[in-house]
Amino acid sequence: MTTQDTPPTPDSVPRHARSWNQASVAYPRDATIPALFTEQADARPEAPAVEWAGGAWTYGELAARVRCGAAALRARGVRAGDVVAVLMPRSPEAVATLLAVLHAGGVYLPLDPDQPAERTHRILRDARARVAVHRADDTVETPERTRAVAGDELFAGAADADPRWWQERDAGEAAYIIYTSGSTGAPKGVVCPHRGQTRIARGPGDLRILHDDRVLATTDLTFDVSCFEIFSTLANGACLILAQDGDLLDPKTLENVLRDRHISVMWLSAGLFHQHAHIAPQMFSGLRCLIAGGDVLSPSAVRSVLEKGRPRILLNGYGPTENSSLSTVHRVDDLPARAENVPIGVPVAGSTAYVVREDGRIAAPGETGELWVGGDGVALGYLGDPRRTAEHFVPDYWSPDPVGGRLYRTGDLARWREDGALEFLGRRDRQVKIRGYRVELDEVESVLSAHPGVRQTAVDVVGEGAGERLVAAVVASSGEQRDTLVRRLHEHVRDRLPTYMVPTRLTVVDTLPLTSSGKVDRRSLASLTSPAPADEDDAPRGETERILAGVWRDVLGLDAVGRDARFFGLGGTSLRATQITAAVRERLKAGAGSGRAMIRSLVADPTLSEFAATVEGLLAGREEPAFAETDFTAESRLAPELRYRAPLSADPRAPRRVLLTGATGFLGVYLTDRLIRGGVDRVHCLIRADGPAEATGRLTARMRRYGVDPEPLLDHVVPVPGELAEPHFGLTDPAWDRLARDTDLIVHCGSRVNFAYPYRALAPVNVGGTRTVLELADRHTTKPVHYISTIAVIAGFGTAGVGHVDEDTPLDHADRLSLGYPETKWVAERLVAEAGRRGLPVAVHRPYEVTGTVDRGIWNTDTMMCALFRTIAETGLAPDMRLPLDFVPVDHTADAITHIITHQEPDGRVYHLTNPRDARLPLLVERLTAMGYEIRTVSYDRWTEMLAELTARLPDHPMAPYVAMFAEPAHDSEVSIKQMYTDGVFPAFGRRNAEAALADSALVCPPVDARLLDTYLREFRRTGFLAPPEVLR
């Protein structure tokens, strides 16, 4: 169970895990279920025990029937430890039968009376059942050793049971067997002890049923929560009310049942809870305790109940069958607006729960691992399957006496919060591989469920091969517009998860079908998410249109594309445009220079037929329509009215109120963190959002995604919902004026990063946004501007024959940059420099490749460098090129920028934030080889051919957006665009300003060596971005 040489002991358990697993045993550990029931029946024989639509039994009446049934079972050969199958629906007779089996000293096995006869026969044989009790009108075919008995026959005789039958049974012995199919589909019998239920029934805590409670039984007997409903009720002298199936599905009917039957406690499966919470949450207001669980709870559903139908106690319950119904519970008194999941809480009485890393050691708070549960609820194992039992039930060296023994490996992923509450993150067996990526389906569902516009959601993989895609169906909250919700949800997921975990198709549906256990039936997703076919009149015409329609279908995740459908209307994005271009170039054998022409066409939002006309023209060798050459000098002229004569509002090196653009970006998240920790009181964060709450939610999500704890920071964050490309950021005049007055300094980090789009497509954000920043810097007071640029702005010097560029060398050679993104950054830099000459205090920061954190390697994997890592590993081929690995970890970069802001005058200096101890691409090959990947180096031309073939076959491959960089020539040069950045072409550069500014900082950029690369590669493996070598072979 662990990589340690000797077994650990409870004393060696980390303090946090020991503190959160005290495992109270303040309950009768040695009592069996019959003992606790008999105690209540003797104490309150006239009290109501069970009620149903047609009648009621007191404890005395129920006890008499139980004794009668136990005697009948004994008379039919049942002895201590024998298995008795119960094929009955939820009913008073079934409750009496279960108790009768236990009072006879037997072990009950509930089976669905309506399941296929073959399955019933197989389970009866597997369990070696002595007797099968069934409904009077049913006929059950049983194995030779199993005797079928009608339920009414059990209760026709005398109630002369011998109490020694159950008194001789031990609390640690089997009470019942639940058969569950699990992820494999093969039924397996989970054998659970008496103590598993008595710890819940009589242990301390919010789960404890009170003697005057009226508990509504909602669960089929074949699901283990029914054990909690029945035994916790009857072991505490409360009354069990049996619901009819029809009572549970209709909100109005259930509301009437709760009111008319005076229900005080109820369990609801997550699926039913979500339905009722959004339609009629007020029904729960009269409950003393509502427990929901069995699947991930939607935060919006929980908030709806808390706001409109709050019970006295609301619990989220979690537990596998293998740990006797419930392992942990969380009392939900409040759910903050920015909370994106509902914790599953802390262990119930007599139980423990540990988050365990892959190496078998206990995880730290916040670290994801597998959840192992222990204590008095752990099952005895899988019936007749010692191999599987040994695989899932392991020795418990960590828990204190007396609950130590064995731990059950749940297969669920979880993490501890800082307060000890557990958060459920999905099942390991819902990890799937899509195009080589490991995707956690439950994690995607959890993220979607956290959106306030979503009531319910389900995510799965549909299709096969090249048509395999991730799809999601959601039920919208009332009042949500379907079209706008889909757009918002795509952005919501992109903020929180890597691109490869964003569903390619997201469909809003009216309802999600449920299984018999109240969980969402995900098998229905393929039909739910399938769009209507295109109209015949709109069908593609001609071979080119049909080929392009196939590419659009594959890339955009559609089943049909009409010839008049527009690219962006079908869900096209900048990423999809580059993927389509890569696929079209290969499938139609378009020339190397055609990629950018196709991108320009897609950016203009063509119909399929219009795009086909462009592609056919390129194939025929017709000249692309002339685009005016960009006059970069004219583009970088600043508005003449900006003169920066107003006084400064604060010391430029001690700003208290900072405007930060690009706060939700990878570097922006860390700048937010470092600025606040560096003493800035308020960071105004410009974020694309419809309002402050959504803006805060986006920033919070990005912080969590990139490994920054948002909680200590958000009190210092002022969300500014706006758009960089809009005049005045899209703010109202009062909001613009207020922002100008409330800001001492601006850190302009925001930009649109795309290495395929032309200058004109990126200029509104990257250049226009910079003009707006410089305009704001001149309003009311002069506000210093720190501009975050990129080292790529000097790439043009290299092909112009300039061998060295200092930080203070004036920018030049924009016409040679050959990519829209660095062109826009070049122009923006020139604008900032011109503002500096007019009196604005400015500084320019040019980082090289901003990479993962130093300690854990957390990285934004939606980058060219990450895609290159993965492509080399999965193909086993590396290009023969001296590509610099000039990596500046994101946390070091943010620290360096913050130190410069707070210690240097913004006097126009440029800072090259690069790594003085960089490496070259062969080091990556070396480290991949050391990890077991088989890599060989091939010529650059051979590698680019492979890349074109790969991305054509897999249009959503992470390298698809970058194919043009490797394949197309740079402007007025014989090398490709990417080769501009290699040794001998890219100019050497100085870093004197940066080194002087950071000399007193104690900051040291870690070298790009084996240790740093291994950190990154391990993180890629951990997150599923990179498959292990044994999978790729």
Residue pairs with C-beta under 8 A, 6 or more apart in sequence:
1 360
1 394
1 395
1 397
1 407
2 8
2 359
2 360
2 361
3 359
3 360
3 361
4 360
4 361
7 395
7 397
8 397
8 398
9 397
10 18
10 397
10 398
10 399
10 400
10 404
13 21
13 362
13 398
14 362
14 364
16 364
16 365
16 416
16 420
17 354
17 362
17 398
19 420
20 346
20 347
20 353
20 416
20 420
21 347
21 352
21 353
21 354
21 398
21 399
21 400
22 400
23 347
23 349
23 350
23 351
23 352
23 375
23 399
23 400
23 403
24 203
24 204
24 349
24 350
25 199
25 349
25 350
25 376
25 402
25 403
26 203
26 204
26 349
27 198
27 199
27 201
27 202
27 203
27 204
27 349
27 350
28 35
28 36
28 198
28 202
29 171
29 195
29 198
29 199
29 350
29 376
29 402
30 170
30 171
31 171
31 194
31 198
31 202
32 102
32 166
32 169
32 170
32 171
32 175
32 194
32 198
33 99
33 102
33 175
33 194
33 197
33 198
33 231
33 235
34 99
34 102
34 103
34 166
34 169
35 166
35 167
36 198
36 201
36 202
36 231
36 234
36 235
37 63
37 66
37 99
37 231
37 234
37 235
38 63
38 163
39 235
40 47
40 59
40 234
40 235
40 236
40 237
41 49
41 59
41 60
41 62
41 63
43 237
44 59
44 211
44 237
45 58
45 59
45 60
45 63
46 58
46 59
46 60
47 58
47 59
47 211
47 237
47 239
48 56
48 57
48 58
48 59
48 239
49 57
49 58
49 59
49 61
49 62
49 234
49 239
49 240
50 56
50 57
50 62
50 92
50 95
50 239
50 240
50 241
50 242
51 239
51 240
51 241
51 242
51 261
52 91
52 92
52 241
52 242
53 242
53 244
55 92
57 65
57 92
59 234
59 237
62 95
62 96
62 99
62 234
64 159
65 96
65 100
65 155
65 159
66 96
66 99
66 100
66 103
66 161
67 100
67 103
67 159
67 160
67 161
68 100
68 154
68 155
68 156
68 157
68 158
68 159
68 161
69 96
69 97
69 99
69 100
69 101
69 103
69 104
69 154
69 155
70 100
70 101
70 103
70 104
70 161
70 165
70 166
71 104
71 157
71 158
71 159
71 160
71 161
72 100
72 149
72 153
72 154
72 155
72 156
72 157
73 84
73 100
73 101
73 104
73 106
73 131
73 154
74 104
74 161
74 162
74 165
75 157
76 130
76 131
76 147
76 149
77 130
77 131
77 147
78 84
78 101
78 104
78 105
78 106
78 130
78 131
79 105
79 106
79 130
80 105
80 106
80 165
80 168
80 169
81 105
81 106
81 107
81 173
81 174
82 105
82 106
82 107
82 130
82 131
83 106
83 107
83 108
83 109
83 127
83 128
83 129
83 130
83 177
84 101
84 104
84 106
84 107
84 108
84 109
84 129
84 130
84 131
84 132
84 133
85 108
85 109
85 110
85 111
85 123
85 124
85 127
85 129
85 131
85 132
85 133
85 146
86 94
86 97
86 98
86 101
86 108
86 109
86 110
86 111
86 132
86 133
86 221
87 111
87 112
87 113
87 120
87 132
87 133
87 134
87 135
87 138
87 140
88 94
88 97
88 110
88 113
88 133
88 134
88 135
88 151
88 221
89 113
89 135
89 220
89 221
90 217
90 219
90 220
90 221
90 226
90 242
90 243
91 242
92 242
93 151
93 152
93 155
94 151
94 221
95 230
95 240
95 242
96 155
97 108
97 133
97 151
97 154
98 108
98 110
98 176
98 221
98 230
99 234
100 154
101 107
101 108
102 108
102 166
102 175
102 194
103 161
103 165
103 166
104 161
104 165
104 166
105 165
105 166
105 168
105 169
106 130
107 174
107 175
107 176
107 177
107 191
108 175
108 176
108 177
109 123
109 127
109 129
109 176
109 177
109 179
109 189
110 176
110 178
110 221
110 222
110 226
111 120
111 123
111 124
111 132
111 179
111 222
112 220
112 222
112 516
113 134
113 135
113 138
117 141
119 187
120 140
120 141
121 141
121 142
121 143
122 187
123 179
123 187
123 189
124 132
124 142
124 143
124 146
125 143
125 146
126 187
126 189
126 383
126 384
127 177
127 179
127 189
127 383
128 145
129 142
129 143
129 145
129 146
130 145
130 146
130 147
131 146
131 147
131 148
131 149
132 140
132 142
132 146
132 147
132 148
132 149
133 149
133 150
133 151
133 154
134 140
134 148
134 149
134 150
134 151
135 150
135 151
136 150
136 151
136 152
138 150
139 148
140 148
142 148
169 194
170 194
171 193
171 194
171 195
171 198
172 193
172 194
172 195
173 193
173 194
174 191
174 192
174 193
174 380
175 192
175 193
175 194
175 196
175 197
176 192
176 227
177 189
177 190
177 191
177 192
177 383
178 189
178 190
178 192
178 222
178 223
178 224
178 321
179 187
179 188
179 189
179 190
179 222
180 187
180 188
180 190
180 321
181 187
181 188
182 188
182 429
183 411
183 427
183 429
188 382
188 383
188 385
188 388
189 382
189 383
189 384
190 224
190 321
190 322
190 379
190 382
190 383
191 379
191 380
191 381
191 382
191 383
192 224
192 227
192 321
192 324
192 377
192 379
192 380
193 324
193 376
193 379
193 380
195 350
195 376
195 377
196 323
196 324
196 325
196 376
196 377
196 378
196 379
197 227
197 228
197 231
197 232
197 235
197 324
197 325
198 231
198 235
199 324
199 348
199 349
199 350
199 351
199 375
199 376
199 377
200 207
200 228
200 232
200 324
200 325
200 326
200 348
200 349
200 377
201 208
201 209
201 228
201 231
201 232
201 235
201 236
202 208
202 235
202 236
203 348
203 349
203 350
204 349
205 329
205 348
205 349
206 289
206 313
206 315
206 329
206 331
207 232
207 291
207 315
207 317
207 326
207 329
207 348
207 349
208 232
208 236
209 215
209 232
209 233
209 235
209 236
209 238
209 265
210 236
210 238
210 288
211 236
211 237
211 238
212 238
212 264
213 233
213 236
213 238
213 239
213 264
213 265
213 288
213 289
214 238
214 239
214 241
214 261
214 262
214 263
214 264
214 265
215 229
215 232
215 233
215 238
215 239
215 240
215 241
215 263
215 264
215 265
215 266
216 241
216 243
216 257
216 258
216 261
216 263
216 265
216 266
217 226
217 229
217 230
217 233
217 240
217 241
217 242
217 243
218 229
218 243
218 248
218 266
218 267
218 268
218 269
218 272
219 225
219 226
219 229
219 267
219 269
220 226
220 516
220 517
223 517
224 321
224 324
224 325
225 267
225 269
225 293
225 294
225 325
225 326
227 324
227 325
228 267
228 325
228 326
229 240
229 267
230 240
233 239
233 240
234 240
238 265
241 261
241 263
243 257
246 253
247 253
247 254
247 257
248 254
248 272
249 272
251 275
251 276
251 279
251 280
251 283
252 280
254 276
254 280
254 283
255 280
255 282
255 283
257 263
258 266
258 283
258 284
258 286
258 287
259 283
259 286
263 286
263 287
264 286
264 287
264 288
264 289
265 287
265 288
265 289
265 290
265 291
266 287
266 289
266 290
266 291
267 291
267 292
267 293
267 317
268 276
268 290
268 291
268 292
268 518
269 292
269 293
269 294
269 295
269 517
269 518
269 519
270 292
270 293
270 294
270 295
270 296
270 297
270 298
270 518
270 519
271 294
271 295
271 456
271 512
271 514
271 515
271 518
271 519
271 520
272 514
272 518
273 292
273 297
273 301
274 297
274 298
274 301
274 455
274 456
275 455
275 456
275 511
276 283
276 284
277 284
277 298
277 301
277 302
277 304
277 305
277 309
277 455
278 300
278 301
278 304
278 455
278 477
278 478
280 309
281 304
281 305
281 307
281 308
281 309
282 308
282 309
283 309
284 290
284 305
284 309
284 310
284 311
284 314
285 308
285 309
285 310
285 311
286 311
287 311
287 312
288 311
288 312
288 313
289 311
289 312
289 313
289 314
289 315
290 305
290 311
290 313
290 314
290 315
291 315
291 316
291 317
291 329
292 314
292 315
292 316
292 317
293 315
293 316
293 317
293 318
293 319
293 326
293 344
294 317
294 517
294 518
294 519
295 519
295 520
296 341
296 342
296 424
296 426
296 442
296 445
296 446
296 449
297 316
297 342
298 342
298 449
298 450
298 454
298 455
298 456
298 457
299 335
299 339
299 340
299 341
299 342
299 449
299 450
300 449
300 450
300 451
300 452
300 453
300 454
300 455
300 477
301 455
302 314
302 316
302 332
302 335
302 342
303 335
303 452
305 311
305 314
306 314
306 332
306 334
306 335
313 331
314 331
314 332
314 333
315 329
315 330
315 331
315 332
315 345
316 329
316 330
316 332
316 342
316 343
316 344
316 345
317 326
317 328
317 329
317 344
318 326
318 327
318 328
318 329
318 344
318 345
318 422
318 424
319 325
319 326
319 327
319 328
319 348
319 373
319 377
320 327
320 373
320 408
320 410
320 412
321 379
322 378
322 379
322 392
322 393
322 408
322 410
323 351
323 373
323 375
323 377
323 378
323 379
323 408
323 410
324 377
324 378
324 379
325 377
326 348
326 377
327 347
327 348
327 351
327 353
327 373
327 377
327 410
328 344
328 345
328 346
328 347
328 348
328 351
328 353
328 373
328 422
329 344
329 345
329 346
329 348
330 342
330 343
330 344
330 345
330 346
330 421
330 422
331 345
332 342
335 342
337 693
337 697
338 696
338 697
338 700
338 710
338 714
339 450
340 446
340 447
340 450
340 496
340 701
340 704
341 423
341 424
341 446
341 449
341 450
343 417
343 421
343 422
343 423
343 424
344 414
344 421
344 422
344 423
344 424
345 421
345 422
346 353
346 420
346 421
346 422
347 353
347 373
347 375
348 377
350 375
350 376
350 377
350 403
351 373
351 374
351 375
351 376
351 377
351 403
352 373
352 374
352 375
352 396
352 398
352 399
352 403
352 407
353 371
353 372
353 373
353 374
353 422
354 362
354 371
354 372
354 373
354 374
354 398
354 407
355 362
355 363
355 367
355 368
355 369
355 370
355 371
355 372
355 414
355 415
355 416
355 422
356 362
356 363
356 369
356 370
356 371
356 372
356 409
357 363
357 367
357 369
358 369
358 370
362 398
363 369
363 415
363 416
364 416
365 415
365 416
365 417
365 418
365 420
366 415
366 416
366 417
366 418
366 709
367 415
367 416
368 413
368 414
368 415
368 425
369 413
369 414
369 415
370 409
370 410
370 411
370 412
370 413
370 414
370 428
371 410
371 412
371 413
371 414
371 422
371 424
372 394
372 407
372 408
372 409
372 410
373 407
373 408
373 410
374 396
374 398
374 399
374 403
374 404
374 405
374 406
374 407
374 408
375 399
375 403
376 403
378 393
378 405
378 406
378 407
378 408
379 393
379 408
381 389
381 393
382 388
382 389
382 392
392 408
392 409
393 406
393 407
393 408
393 409
394 406
394 407
394 409
395 406
395 407
396 404
396 405
396 406
396 407
397 404
398 404
398 407
399 405
399 407
411 427
411 428
411 429
412 424
412 425
412 426
412 427
412 428
413 424
413 425
413 426
413 427
413 428
413 440
413 442
414 422
414 423
414 424
414 425
415 422
415 423
415 425
416 422
416 423
417 423
425 440
425 442
425 443
425 446
426 440
426 441
426 442
426 443
426 445
426 446
427 442
430 440
430 441
430 442
431 438
431 439
431 440
431 441
431 1024
432 438
432 439
432 441
432 461
433 439
433 1027
434 461
434 468
434 469
434 470
434 500
435 468
435 500
435 954
435 956
435 957
436 870
436 874
436 1027
437 500
437 501
437 1024
437 1025
438 1023
438 1024
438 1025
438 1027
439 461
439 470
439 500
439 501
439 1024
440 501
440 1024
441 459
441 460
441 461
443 497
443 501
444 459
444 470
444 472
444 493
444 497
444 501
444 503
445 457
445 458
445 459
445 472
447 492
447 493
447 496
447 497
448 454
448 457
448 459
448 472
448 474
448 489
448 492
448 493
449 456
449 457
450 492
451 488
451 489
451 492
452 477
453 476
453 477
453 480
453 485
453 488
453 489
454 474
454 475
454 476
454 477
454 485
454 489
455 474
455 475
455 476
455 477
456 474
456 475
456 512
456 520
457 472
457 473
457 474
457 475
457 512
458 472
458 473
458 512
458 520
458 522
458 525
459 470
459 471
459 472
459 503
459 522
459 525
460 470
460 471
460 522
460 525
460 526
461 468
461 469
461 470
461 471
462 468
462 469
462 471
462 525
462 526
462 529
463 469
466 554
466 953
466 954
467 554
469 503
469 504
469 505
469 557
470 501
470 502
470 503
470 504
470 505
471 503
471 504
471 505
471 506
471 507
471 525
471 526
471 529
471 557
472 503
472 505
472 506
472 507
472 529
473 506
473 507
473 508
473 509
473 512
473 525
473 528
473 529
474 485
474 489
474 506
474 507
474 508
474 509
475 508
475 509
475 510
475 511
475 512
476 482
476 485
476 508
482 508
485 508
486 506
486 507
486 508
488 690
489 506
490 502
490 506
490 571
491 698
492 698
492 701
493 501
493 502
493 503
494 502
495 664
495 698
495 701
495 702
495 705
496 701
496 702
496 704
496 705
497 705
498 861
498 862
498 1023
498 1025
499 575
499 861
499 862
499 958
500 956
500 958
500 1025
503 557
504 556
504 557
504 956
505 529
505 531
505 557
505 558
506 529
507 528
507 529
507 531
509 528
512 520
512 521
512 524
512 528
513 520
513 521
513 524
514 520
514 521
515 521
530 559
531 558
531 559
531 560
532 560
533 559
533 560
534 560
534 561
534 562
534 565
535 562
538 562
538 563
538 564
538 565
539 562
539 563
540 546
540 548
540 549
540 561
540 562
540 563
540 608
540 609
540 612
541 563
541 609
542 612
544 588
544 612
544 615
544 616
544 619
545 563
545 608
545 609
545 612
547 584
547 587
547 588
548 584
548 608
548 611
548 612
548 615
549 561
549 563
549 608
551 580
551 583
551 584
551 587
551 955
552 558
552 561
552 567
552 570
552 580
552 608
553 559
553 560
553 561
554 583
554 955
555 576
555 579
555 580
555 583
555 955
555 956
556 570
556 571
556 572
556 576
557 571
558 570
558 571
561 570
561 608
562 608
563 607
563 608
563 609
563 612
564 607
564 608
564 609
565 607
565 608
566 605
566 606
566 607
567 577
567 602
567 605
567 606
567 607
567 611
568 605
569 605
572 580
572 602
572 605
574 752
574 754
574 756
574 757
574 761
575 961
577 599
577 602
577 603
577 756
577 757
578 599
578 754
578 756
578 960
578 961
578 962
578 963
578 964
579 951
579 955
579 956
579 957
579 960
579 961
580 598
580 602
580 955
581 595
581 598
581 599
581 602
581 756
581 963
581 964
582 595
582 948
582 951
582 952
582 955
582 957
582 960
582 961
582 963
582 964
583 951
583 952
583 955
583 960
584 590
584 598
584 615
585 594
585 595
585 598
585 948
585 952
585 963
586 948
586 949
586 951
586 952
586 953
587 952
588 615
588 619
590 598
590 615
590 618
590 619
591 618
592 967
592 968
592 969
593 968
593 969
594 618
595 756
595 963
595 964
595 967
595 968
596 756
596 758
596 964
596 968
597 614
597 618
597 624
598 611
598 614
598 615
598 618
599 756
599 757
599 758
599 964
600 624
600 627
600 758
600 761
601 610
601 611
601 614
601 615
602 611
603 757
603 758
603 761
606 614
617 624
618 624
627 758
627 760
629 815
630 759
630 760
630 823
632 814
632 815
632 823
632 826
632 827
632 830
635 763
635 767
635 827
636 826
636 827
636 830
636 831
636 834
637 834
638 771
638 774
638 831
638 834
638 835
638 838
639 771
639 775
642 774
642 775
642 778
642 835
642 838
642 840
643 778
643 838
643 839
644 777
644 778
644 782
644 835
644 838
644 839
644 840
645 782
645 839
646 778
646 780
646 781
646 782
647 781
647 782
648 781
648 782
648 783
648 784
648 841
649 743
649 744
649 780
649 781
649 782
649 783
650 656
650 657
650 744
650 745
652 745
652 784
652 841
652 905
652 906
653 901
653 902
653 903
653 904
653 905
654 679
654 902
655 680
655 744
655 745
655 784
655 901
656 680
656 681
656 682
656 744
657 680
657 681
657 682
657 684
657 742
657 743
657 744
657 745
658 675
658 680
658 682
658 683
658 684
658 743
658 744
658 745
658 746
658 747
659 683
659 684
659 686
659 720
659 739
659 743
659 745
659 746
659 747
659 776
659 783
660 668
660 671
660 672
660 675
660 683
660 684
660 685
660 686
660 746
660 747
660 749
661 668
661 686
661 724
661 746
661 747
661 748
661 749
661 750
661 769
661 773
662 668
662 686
662 748
662 749
662 750
662 751
662 788
663 669
663 671
663 672
663 683
663 685
663 686
663 687
663 699
663 749
663 750
664 685
664 687
664 688
664 698
664 699
664 702
665 702
665 749
665 750
666 706
666 850
666 859
666 860
666 890
667 749
667 788
667 847
667 850
667 890
667 893
667 894
668 685
668 702
668 749
668 750
669 699
669 702
669 703
669 706
669 708
670 706
670 708
670 890
670 891
670 893
670 894
671 747
671 749
671 894
671 897
671 898
672 683
672 685
672 699
672 703
672 708
672 713
672 717
673 703
673 708
673 713
673 894
674 894
674 895
674 897
674 898
675 683
675 747
675 898
675 901
676 683
676 713
676 716
676 717
678 898
678 901
678 902
679 902
680 716
681 716
682 716
682 717
682 718
682 742
683 716
683 717
683 718
684 718
684 720
684 739
684 742
684 743
685 695
685 699
685 717
685 718
685 719
685 720
686 720
686 722
686 724
686 729
686 750
687 695
687 698
687 699
687 719
687 720
687 721
687 722
688 698
688 721
688 722
688 723
689 695
689 697
689 698
689 719
689 721
690 721
691 721
692 719
692 721
694 721
695 719
695 720
695 721
696 714
696 717
696 719
699 710
699 717
699 719
700 710
700 714
703 709
703 710
703 713
704 710
706 858
706 860
706 890
707 853
707 856
707 858
718 742
720 729
720 731
720 735
720 739
722 729
722 730
722 731
723 729
723 730
724 750
724 751
724 765
724 768
724 769
724 772
725 764
725 765
725 768
725 769
726 772
727 772
728 736
728 772
728 775
729 736
729 739
729 772
731 739
736 776
736 779
737 779
737 780
739 776
740 776
740 779
740 780
740 781
740 783
741 780
741 781
743 776
743 783
744 783
745 783
745 784
745 785
745 786
745 901
746 773
746 776
746 777
746 783
746 784
746 785
746 786
747 785
747 786
747 788
747 897
747 901
748 769
748 770
748 773
748 785
748 786
748 787
748 788
748 832
749 788
750 765
750 769
751 765
751 766
751 769
751 821
751 824
751 825
751 828
752 762
752 765
752 766
752 821
753 821
754 761
754 762
754 820
754 821
754 961
755 819
755 821
755 864
755 961
755 962
755 964
755 965
756 820
756 961
756 962
756 964
756 965
757 820
757 821
758 820
759 820
759 823
759 824
760 820
761 820
762 820
762 821
762 823
762 824
763 824
763 827
766 821
766 824
766 825
766 827
766 828
767 824
767 827
767 828
767 831
770 787
770 828
770 831
770 832
771 831
773 785
774 785
774 831
774 832
774 835
774 840
776 783
777 783
777 784
777 785
777 835
777 840
778 840
782 839
782 840
782 841
784 840
784 841
784 842
784 843
784 906
785 832
785 835
785 840
785 841
785 842
785 843
785 906
786 842
786 843
786 844
786 845
786 897
786 900
786 901
786 906
787 828
787 829
787 832
787 842
787 843
787 844
787 845
788 845
788 847
788 897
789 825
789 828
789 829
789 844
789 845
789 846
790 822
790 825
790 846
790 847
791 846
791 847
791 848
791 886
791 912
791 914
791 989
792 817
792 819
792 821
792 822
792 825
792 981
793 811
793 817
793 822
793 825
793 826
793 829
793 846
794 805
794 809
794 811
794 846
794 987
794 989
795 816
795 817
795 822
795 980
795 981
795 986
796 812
796 813
796 814
796 815
796 816
796 817
796 826
797 805
797 812
797 813
797 987
798 980
798 985
798 986
798 987
799 813
799 816
799 970
799 971
799 972
799 973
799 975
799 980
799 985
800 812
800 813
800 816
802 813
802 987
803 987
803 988
804 987
804 988
804 989
804 990
805 987
805 988
805 989
805 990
806 989
806 990
806 992
807 846
807 909
807 910
807 911
807 912
807 989
807 990
807 991
807 992
807 993
807 994
808 909
808 910
808 993
811 826
811 829
811 830
811 833
814 823
814 826
814 827
815 971
815 972
816 970
816 971
816 972
816 973
817 823
817 826
817 971
818 970
818 971
818 973
818 977
818 980
819 965
819 977
829 844
832 842
832 844
833 842
833 844
833 908
835 842
836 842
836 908
837 908
841 905
841 906
841 907
842 906
842 908
843 900
843 901
843 904
843 906
843 907
843 908
843 909
843 910
843 911
844 909
844 910
844 911
845 897
845 900
845 910
845 911
845 913
846 910
846 911
846 912
846 913
846 914
847 888
847 893
847 913
847 914
848 884
848 886
848 887
848 888
848 912
848 913
848 914
848 915
848 918
849 865
849 885
849 886
849 887
849 888
850 888
850 889
850 890
850 893
851 859
851 865
851 887
851 888
851 889
851 890
851 1016
852 858
852 859
852 889
852 890
852 1015
852 1016
852 1019
853 859
853 889
853 890
853 891
854 889
854 891
854 892
854 1006
854 1012
854 1015
855 891
855 1015
856 1015
856 1019
857 1015
857 1016
857 1017
857 1018
857 1019
857 1020
858 1019
859 866
859 890
859 1016
859 1019
859 1020
860 866
861 958
861 1020
861 1023
861 1025
862 958
864 959
864 961
864 962
864 965
866 958
866 1020
866 1025
867 957
867 958
867 959
867 961
867 962
868 959
868 962
869 924
869 1016
869 1017
869 1020
869 1026
870 958
870 959
870 1020
870 1025
870 1026
871 947
871 950
871 957
871 958
871 959
872 878
872 924
872 925
872 928
872 935
873 928
873 933
873 935
873 1026
873 1027
873 1029
873 1032
874 1026
874 1027
874 1032
875 946
875 950
876 933
876 934
876 935
876 936
876 1032
877 935
877 936
877 937
877 938
877 942
877 943
877 946
878 921
878 922
878 924
878 925
878 935
878 936
878 937
878 938
878 943
879 921
879 937
879 938
879 939
879 940
879 943
879 944
879 966
880 937
880 938
880 939
880 940
880 943
881 921
881 940
881 978
881 979
881 982
882 920
882 921
882 982
882 983
882 984
883 920
883 921
883 978
883 981
883 982
884 918
884 919
884 920
884 981
884 982
884 983
884 986
885 918
885 919
885 920
885 921
885 923
885 924
885 1008
885 1013
886 914
886 915
886 918
886 1008
887 915
887 918
887 1008
887 1012
888 896
888 913
888 914
888 915
888 1005
889 1005
889 1006
889 1012
892 1003
892 1005
892 1006
893 913
895 1001
895 1003
896 911
896 913
896 994
896 998
896 1001
896 1003
896 1005
897 913
899 997
899 998
899 1001
899 1003
900 911
900 994
900 997
900 998
903 997
903 1000
903 1001
904 997
909 993
909 997
910 993
911 991
911 993
911 994
911 997
912 989
912 990
912 991
912 993
912 994
913 994
914 989
914 991
914 994
915 1005
915 1007
915 1008
916 991
916 995
916 1005
917 1005
917 1007
917 1008
917 1009
918 1008
919 1007
919 1008
919 1009
919 1013
920 983
922 937
923 1008
923 1009
923 1010
923 1013
924 1013
925 935
925 937
926 1010
927 1010
927 1013
927 1014
927 1017
928 935
928 1017
929 935
930 1010
930 1014
931 1014
931 1017
931 1029
932 1028
932 1029
932 1030
933 1029
933 1032
934 1029
934 1033
938 946
940 979
943 966
944 963
944 966
944 967
944 976
947 959
947 963
947 966
947 967
948 963
948 967
950 957
950 959
951 957
951 959
951 960
951 963
954 960
962 978
964 977
965 976
965 977
965 978
966 976
966 977
966 978
967 976
968 976
968 977
969 975
969 976
969 977
970 976
970 977
970 979
970 980
973 980
975 982
975 985
979 985
980 986
1006 1012
1017 1026
1020 1026
1021 1027
1021 1028
